Amino acid sequence: MNALKNSATPLLLRTSTVLLCALALGGCSTMRGWFDGKKDDGKPNEPAKLTDITPSVAVSKLWSANAGKGEGRLGARQGPVVADGRVYAAAVEGGVRAFDLQSGKAAWHYASELRLSGGPGVGEGLVAIGSLDGDVIALDAASGAEKWKAKVNNEVIAAPAIGMGMVFVRSNDGRVSAFDAASGERRWFWTRDVPTLSVRGNDAPVLGPGFIFVGNDDGTVSALGATDGRPLWDQTVGQAEGRTELDRMADVDGTPVLDGTMLYASSFKNQTVAIDAPSGRPAWVSDHGGAGRVGVGSDRLVVSDAAGAVFGLDKAGGTALWQQPALARRQLTAAAVQGDYAVVGDFDGYLHWLKLDNGELAARSRVGGKALRAAPVVADGVLVVQNVEGELSAFRLGQ
């Protein structure tokens, strides 16, 4: 997301703000010793070291592939999407590619000179992708053939959402633009002001019947009418409170999750909220959460916070059922749910499987040795993850 909006800001202030944004990627806990006067005792701000575990579930790697030159340090959290037995993935340099979910066999490749910064979105026979320069491209999902191009006013690092005959694009200036899925003609746009300082990154909107739900940089979730962008309700997930811009960071950077009529969203302020989607009324609030997506199981949710703690929450009431602190300061991805396990990735390329019932570490595997920033995705029992170099890996539980 845009941490700097005013080009007239003095150089020293701009440099300081960029530094704060970069540090915020790893969580505000990395800066605690700078401001509270406490001496660094035994390097407490280093990532927790991994200890040996006895795996309680077998994890099999199905395949690996490359989507091109990945995001590196852009902070885009570029990840794949899965639909109809295919994995669609993009790279900053390398275009868009489609792979078979089970085998990893390449289906097609759309070559592009554009810097494709967002993850792809898929739906209604289309794959859509955004760029660092505000380009929006729609491709035929079956063949990869280009259908149309459009333009927005800012970089796009969130995957577009596709449905109800439209392609919805979230850009980094807080704007959501809706394009006709057949022609690419813009139908409407809606804008939300962004704070001066925010966490780098955002995620796709989520669609419901007649609705589009958007997580905002100011700690709120907004519901819009899908046909015209009309605001229907706003709900606060994390209060943007504090004396400084850093203290007030409250981003809802992960795609809200719609489960039936309940919408779940989490904030950088370490709060997670369950919201009745049609009305916008909160059902419960938990004091555990993070800026990324919520992992949703049958009876519980899983959230990871900026400090690297993972929590299992009761889906019905938001009570914390367990906490796993062993991955502290490892810059965790948002959680995904695969069978009876929650899965998070970390800055060193490791995937960690945790038991959904008690949070115990159950398995671990490494993906190429480079950072994982995007949340893993799970479809048909297969987990797919993309690292910052553009490498894709797929895993299944069991031998």
C-alpha positions as CSV (number, residue, x, y, z in Angstrom):
1,M,0.0,0.0,0.0
2,N,1.1,3.6,-0.4
3,A,3.1,4.7,2.6
4,L,4.1,7.9,0.9
5,K,1.5,10.1,-0.8
6,N,3.0,13.6,-0.7
7,S,5.8,14.2,-3.1
8,A,6.7,17.5,-1.4
9,T,7.7,15.7,1.8
10,P,11.3,16.6,2.8
11,L,13.9,14.0,1.9
12,L,14.8,13.2,5.5
13,L,11.1,12.5,6.4
14,R,10.5,10.5,3.2
15,T,13.6,8.4,3.9
16,S,12.6,7.8,7.5
17,T,9.1,6.8,6.5
18,V,10.3,4.3,3.9
19,L,12.5,2.8,6.5
20,L,9.6,2.4,8.9
21,C,7.5,0.8,6.1
22,A,10.3,-1.7,5.4
23,L,10.6,-2.6,9.1
24,A,6.8,-2.9,9.4
25,L,6.9,-5.8,7.0
26,G,8.6,-7.9,9.7
27,G,6.2,-6.5,12.4
28,C,6.5,-3.7,14.8
29,S,8.2,-6.0,17.4
30,T,11.4,-5.6,15.4
31,M,11.6,-1.9,16.5
32,R,10.7,-2.2,20.2
33,G,14.2,-1.8,21.4
34,W,14.7,1.4,19.4
35,F,12.1,3.4,21.1
36,D,11.6,2.0,24.6
37,G,15.2,2.5,25.8
38,K,15.7,-1.2,26.7
39,K,19.0,-2.8,26.0
40,D,19.2,-5.5,23.4
41,D,19.9,-8.5,25.6
42,G,20.8,-11.7,23.8
43,K,19.5,-10.5,20.4
44,P,15.8,-10.8,21.3
45,N,14.7,-9.3,18.0
46,E,16.2,-12.1,15.8
47,P,13.9,-14.7,14.3
48,A,13.2,-17.7,16.5
49,K,15.5,-20.6,15.6
50,L,13.7,-23.7,14.3
51,T,14.1,-26.7,16.5
52,D,13.8,-30.3,15.5
53,I,10.3,-31.7,15.4
54,T,9.0,-35.3,15.1
55,P,6.5,-35.1,12.2
56,S,3.0,-36.3,13.0
57,V,1.8,-36.1,9.4
58,A,3.5,-37.0,6.1
59,V,3.9,-34.2,3.6
60,S,4.6,-35.1,-0.1
61,K,5.9,-32.6,-2.6
62,L,4.0,-33.1,-5.8
63,W,5.8,-30.8,-8.2
64,S,7.7,-27.5,-8.5
65,A,7.7,-25.0,-11.4
66,N,8.8,-21.4,-12.1
67,A,6.5,-18.5,-13.0
68,G,9.4,-16.2,-14.0
69,K,11.4,-13.6,-12.1
70,G,9.5,-12.9,-8.9
71,E,8.8,-9.9,-6.8
72,G,12.0,-9.9,-4.8
73,R,11.7,-7.1,-2.2
74,L,8.7,-5.3,-3.7
75,G,6.4,-6.5,-0.9
76,A,3.6,-7.4,-3.3
77,R,2.9,-10.8,-1.8
78,Q,2.5,-12.2,-5.3
79,G,0.8,-15.6,-5.1
80,P,-1.1,-18.1,-7.2
81,V,-4.8,-18.8,-7.6
82,V,-6.4,-22.2,-8.3
83,A,-9.6,-22.9,-10.3
84,D,-11.0,-25.8,-12.3
85,G,-7.9,-28.0,-11.8
86,R,-5.4,-25.3,-12.8
87,V,-2.9,-23.1,-11.0
88,Y,-2.5,-19.6,-12.4
89,A,0.6,-17.7,-11.4
90,A,2.3,-14.4,-12.5
91,A,5.8,-12.9,-12.1
92,V,7.0,-9.4,-12.2
93,E,9.1,-10.4,-15.2
94,G,7.7,-13.5,-17.0
95,G,4.1,-12.9,-17.7
96,V,1.3,-15.3,-16.6
97,R,1.4,-19.1,-16.7
98,A,-1.1,-21.8,-16.2
99,F,-0.2,-25.3,-14.7
100,D,-2.1,-28.5,-14.1
101,L,-2.8,-28.6,-10.3
102,Q,-2.0,-32.3,-9.9
103,S,1.0,-32.7,-12.1
104,G,2.5,-29.2,-12.5
105,K,2.5,-29.6,-16.3
106,A,2.5,-26.2,-18.1
107,A,-0.8,-25.5,-19.9
108,W,0.0,-22.1,-21.4
109,H,2.2,-19.0,-21.1
110,Y,1.2,-15.4,-21.7
111,A,4.4,-13.4,-22.3
112,S,4.4,-9.7,-21.4
113,E,6.9,-6.9,-21.1
114,L,4.8,-5.3,-18.3
115,R,5.8,-5.6,-14.7
116,L,3.0,-7.8,-13.4
117,S,3.0,-7.1,-9.7
118,G,-0.3,-8.6,-8.5
119,G,-1.4,-12.2,-8.3
120,P,-3.9,-13.3,-10.9
121,G,-7.6,-13.5,-10.3
122,V,-9.8,-16.0,-12.0
123,G,-13.5,-16.4,-12.7
124,E,-16.1,-16.6,-15.5
125,G,-13.6,-17.9,-18.0
126,L,-11.1,-15.1,-17.4
127,V,-7.8,-14.6,-15.8
128,A,-7.0,-11.0,-14.8
129,I,-3.8,-9.4,-13.6
130,G,-2.5,-5.9,-12.7
131,S,0.9,-4.2,-13.1
132,L,3.2,-1.8,-11.2
133,D,2.2,0.8,-13.8
134,G,-1.5,0.5,-13.4
135,D,-2.2,-1.8,-16.4
136,V,-5.1,-4.4,-16.1
137,I,-5.0,-7.3,-18.5
138,A,-7.7,-9.9,-19.0
139,L,-6.9,-13.3,-20.5
140,D,-8.9,-16.3,-21.7
141,A,-8.5,-18.8,-18.9
142,A,-8.5,-21.8,-21.2
143,S,-5.8,-20.6,-23.7
144,G,-4.1,-17.5,-22.2
145,A,-5.1,-15.4,-25.2
146,E,-5.4,-11.7,-24.4
147,K,-9.0,-10.5,-24.3
148,W,-8.6,-6.8,-23.3
149,K,-6.5,-4.2,-21.5
150,A,-7.4,-1.3,-19.3
151,K,-5.7,1.2,-17.1
152,V,-6.0,2.5,-13.5
153,N,-4.2,5.4,-11.9
154,N,-1.9,3.5,-9.5
155,E,0.0,0.3,-9.1
156,V,-2.0,-2.9,-8.7
157,I,-0.5,-5.5,-6.3
158,A,-3.8,-7.2,-5.3
159,A,-5.3,-9.9,-7.4
160,P,-8.5,-8.8,-9.2
161,A,-11.8,-10.4,-8.3
162,I,-14.0,-11.6,-11.1
163,G,-17.8,-12.3,-10.9
164,M,-21.2,-11.0,-11.8
165,G,-20.0,-10.0,-15.2
166,M,-17.3,-7.7,-14.0
167,V,-13.6,-7.5,-13.0
168,F,-13.0,-5.7,-9.8
169,V,-9.5,-4.2,-9.4
170,R,-8.1,-2.8,-6.1
171,S,-5.2,-0.3,-6.7
172,N,-2.8,1.2,-4.2
173,D,-4.4,4.6,-4.0
174,G,-7.4,3.1,-2.2
175,R,-9.6,2.9,-5.3
176,V,-11.7,-0.1,-6.5
177,S,-12.5,0.0,-10.2
178,A,-15.1,-2.2,-11.9
179,F,-14.6,-3.2,-15.5
180,D,-17.0,-5.0,-17.8
181,A,-15.7,-8.6,-18.0
182,A,-16.5,-8.9,-21.7
183,S,-15.3,-5.6,-23.1
184,G,-13.0,-4.1,-20.4
185,E,-15.1,-0.9,-20.3
186,R,-15.0,0.8,-16.9
187,R,-18.4,0.6,-15.2
188,W,-17.7,2.4,-11.9
189,F,-15.1,3.2,-9.3
190,W,-15.0,3.8,-5.5
191,T,-12.2,5.5,-3.5
192,R,-11.2,5.2,0.1
193,D,-8.6,7.6,1.5
194,V,-5.4,5.9,2.6
195,P,-3.3,6.8,5.7
196,T,0.0,8.5,5.4
197,L,1.7,5.3,6.6
198,S,0.5,1.8,6.1
199,V,1.8,-1.8,5.8
200,R,3.1,-2.5,2.3
201,G,0.7,-4.8,0.4
202,N,-3.0,-5.5,0.0
203,D,-5.2,-8.3,-1.2
204,A,-8.2,-9.0,-3.4
205,P,-11.7,-7.9,-2.7
206,V,-14.2,-10.8,-2.0
207,L,-17.6,-11.1,-3.7
208,G,-20.9,-12.1,-2.3
209,P,-24.4,-12.1,-3.8
210,G,-24.7,-8.6,-5.1
211,F,-21.9,-7.4,-2.8
212,I,-18.2,-6.7,-3.0
213,F,-16.2,-6.6,0.3
214,V,-13.0,-4.6,0.6
215,G,-10.4,-4.5,3.4
216,N,-9.0,-1.0,3.8
217,D,-5.7,0.6,5.0
218,D,-7.5,2.5,7.8
219,G,-8.5,-0.7,9.6
220,T,-12.1,-1.0,8.2
221,V,-14.0,-3.3,5.9
222,S,-16.4,-1.8,3.4
223,A,-19.3,-3.4,1.6
224,L,-20.2,-2.0,-1.8
225,G,-23.0,-2.7,-4.2
226,A,-21.5,-4.9,-7.0
227,T,-23.5,-3.3,-9.8
228,D,-22.8,0.3,-9.1
229,G,-20.2,0.6,-6.3
230,R,-22.7,2.2,-3.9
231,P,-21.4,2.1,-0.3
232,L,-23.6,-0.1,1.8
233,W,-21.8,-0.3,5.2
234,D,-18.4,0.2,6.9
235,Q,-17.2,-1.8,9.9
236,T,-14.0,-1.2,11.9
237,V,-11.8,-4.2,12.4
238,G,-8.8,-2.5,14.0
239,Q,-8.9,1.0,15.6
240,A,-6.4,3.4,14.1
241,E,-5.3,4.8,17.5
242,G,-2.0,6.1,18.8
243,R,0.2,9.1,19.1
244,T,2.2,8.5,15.9
245,E,1.5,7.3,12.4
246,L,3.3,4.1,13.2
247,D,1.1,3.5,16.2
248,R,-2.1,4.1,14.1
249,M,-1.3,1.5,11.5
250,A,-4.4,-0.8,11.4
251,D,-4.4,-2.2,7.9
252,V,-6.8,-4.9,6.8
253,D,-4.5,-6.2,4.1
254,G,-5.9,-9.7,3.7
255,T,-8.9,-10.7,1.6
256,P,-11.9,-10.9,4.0
257,V,-13.3,-14.4,4.0
258,L,-17.0,-15.0,3.4
259,D,-18.3,-18.2,5.0
260,G,-22.0,-18.5,4.5
261,T,-23.3,-15.1,5.6
262,M,-20.4,-14.5,8.0
263,L,-17.5,-12.3,7.0
264,Y,-14.2,-12.7,8.8
265,A,-11.5,-10.1,8.6
266,S,-8.3,-9.4,10.6
267,S,-6.2,-6.3,11.2
268,F,-2.5,-5.3,11.8
269,K,-3.8,-4.0,15.2
270,N,-4.1,-7.7,16.2
271,Q,-7.8,-7.8,16.1
272,T,-10.1,-10.2,14.2
273,V,-13.8,-9.5,13.7
274,A,-16.7,-11.7,12.6
275,I,-19.3,-9.6,10.7
276,D,-22.8,-10.4,9.5
277,A,-22.2,-9.8,5.8
278,P,-25.7,-8.5,4.8
279,S,-26.0,-6.0,7.6
280,G,-22.5,-5.2,8.6
281,R,-23.1,-5.9,12.3
282,P,-20.2,-7.4,14.2
283,A,-20.9,-10.8,15.8
284,W,-17.7,-11.0,17.8
285,V,-14.3,-9.4,18.2
286,S,-11.0,-11.1,19.1
287,D,-7.8,-9.5,20.3
288,H,-5.7,-11.8,18.1
289,G,-5.0,-11.3,14.5
290,G,-2.8,-9.7,11.8
291,A,-2.9,-7.8,8.6
292,G,-3.2,-10.9,6.3
293,R,-6.0,-13.3,5.5
294,V,-7.8,-15.5,8.0
295,G,-7.5,-19.3,7.6
296,V,-11.0,-20.8,7.9
297,G,-11.7,-24.4,9.1
298,S,-14.9,-26.1,9.9
299,D,-15.1,-24.9,13.5
300,R,-12.2,-22.6,13.9
301,L,-10.1,-19.8,12.4
302,V,-6.3,-19.4,12.2
303,V,-4.6,-16.1,12.3
304,S,-0.9,-15.1,12.4
305,D,0.2,-11.8,13.8
306,A,3.1,-9.4,13.0
307,A,5.2,-10.8,15.9
308,G,5.0,-14.4,14.5
309,A,2.5,-15.9,16.9
310,V,-0.2,-18.2,15.4
311,F,-3.6,-18.4,17.1
312,G,-6.5,-20.8,16.7
313,L,-9.8,-19.1,17.3
314,D,-13.2,-20.5,18.0
315,K,-15.3,-19.8,14.9
316,A,-18.5,-19.3,16.9
317,G,-17.2,-16.8,19.5
318,G,-13.6,-15.7,18.7
319,T,-12.1,-17.2,21.8
320,A,-8.4,-18.2,21.5
321,L,-8.3,-22.0,21.7
322,W,-4.5,-22.2,21.3
323,Q,-1.4,-20.2,20.6
324,Q,1.8,-21.3,18.9
325,P,4.7,-19.0,19.8
326,A,7.6,-21.1,18.3
327,L,7.7,-19.1,15.0
328,A,8.2,-15.7,16.6
329,R,9.6,-13.0,14.4
330,R,9.8,-15.3,11.4
331,Q,7.7,-12.9,9.3
332,L,4.9,-15.4,8.7
333,T,2.5,-15.5,5.9
334,A,-1.2,-15.6,6.5
335,A,-2.5,-19.0,7.3
336,A,-4.2,-21.5,5.0
337,V,-6.1,-24.7,6.1
338,Q,-5.3,-28.0,4.6
339,G,-7.3,-30.9,6.0
340,D,-6.9,-31.0,9.7
341,Y,-3.9,-28.6,9.6
342,A,-3.1,-24.9,9.4
343,V,-0.1,-23.9,7.2
344,V,2.0,-20.8,7.3
345,G,5.2,-19.9,5.4
346,D,8.1,-17.8,6.7
347,F,11.0,-15.5,5.6
348,D,13.4,-18.3,5.1
349,G,11.3,-20.4,2.7
350,Y,9.9,-22.9,5.3
351,L,6.3,-24.1,5.4
352,H,5.0,-25.1,8.8
353,W,2.0,-27.4,9.3
354,L,0.2,-27.0,12.7
355,K,-2.6,-29.2,14.1
356,L,-5.9,-27.4,13.9
357,D,-7.1,-28.9,17.2
358,N,-4.2,-27.8,19.4
359,G,-1.7,-25.8,17.4
360,E,1.2,-28.3,17.7
361,L,3.8,-28.3,15.0
362,A,3.1,-31.3,12.8
363,A,5.4,-31.0,9.8
364,R,7.9,-28.7,8.0
365,S,9.2,-28.4,4.5
366,R,11.4,-25.9,2.7
367,V,10.6,-24.2,-0.6
368,G,13.7,-23.1,-2.5
369,G,15.3,-21.2,0.4
370,K,13.8,-17.8,-0.5
371,A,11.1,-15.9,1.4
372,L,7.4,-16.8,1.3
373,R,5.3,-13.7,1.5
374,A,2.0,-14.7,-0.1
375,A,-0.4,-17.0,1.8
376,P,-0.5,-20.6,0.6
377,V,-3.7,-21.6,-1.3
378,V,-5.4,-25.0,-1.0
379,A,-7.7,-26.6,-3.6
380,D,-8.7,-30.3,-4.0
381,G,-6.5,-31.2,-1.1
382,V,-3.4,-29.7,-2.8
383,L,-1.5,-26.8,-1.2
384,V,0.3,-24.4,-3.6
385,V,2.7,-21.7,-2.6
386,Q,4.9,-19.2,-4.5
387,N,8.1,-17.6,-3.1
388,V,9.6,-14.2,-3.9
389,E,11.7,-15.6,-6.7
390,G,8.6,-16.9,-8.6
391,E,9.1,-20.6,-7.7
392,L,5.9,-22.6,-7.2
393,S,5.6,-25.7,-5.2
394,A,2.7,-28.1,-4.6
395,F,2.2,-30.4,-1.6
396,R,-0.3,-33.1,-0.5
397,L,-0.7,-34.6,2.9
398,G,0.2,-38.3,3.1
399,Q,2.6,-40.5,1.2
